[in-house]
Amino acid sequence: MSRFQGDKPMHATRKTMAKGFTLVEILIVVVILGILAAIVVPQFTNAANEARTGNIATQVSTIENQLELYAAQNNGTYPTVAELAADWAVMIDGDYLKELPVNPFDSTSDVAAWDSDGVSDQAIIYEDATGGWLYDPDTGNIAASTTIEAP
């Protein structure tokens, strides 16, 4: 008897039956994707923190410039912590800021008193962090407060 019936072989070969993937091939692909994810995901996390840090530096600069303008127009006095803590009303109503400045690390606009001790170039405070913003009404210095780890 012939091995062929018409044009088709009687016994199916691996070549004619294999139309899908084997379990080993699927596992290899899953392992490779897992390795790639383990490498890529932390890089995105770092990029997000770097973007937030850049955003804070820009906001701090803008807020401090507007606080200086406020002081120049108010006999050299800066707004009090209480005035800023009241939803930044003194700055928004006086057209110094358009909207509440939000700390991108914790999404709050809270203001707490801070004795900056002459530290004016620090945009983020990591120790004793309360969230929101830390403000020194004597100097006009402001910094974001966050509970994330310092880089």
Secondary structure, DSSP 8 states (H G I E B T S, - for coil): --SEETTEESS--HHHH--S--HHHHHHHHHHHHHHHHHHHHHHHHHHHHHHHHHHHHHHHHHHHHHHHHHHHTTT----HHHHHTTTHHHHHTTS-SS---BTTTTB--EEE---TT--S--EE-TT--SSEEEETTTTEEEEE--S---
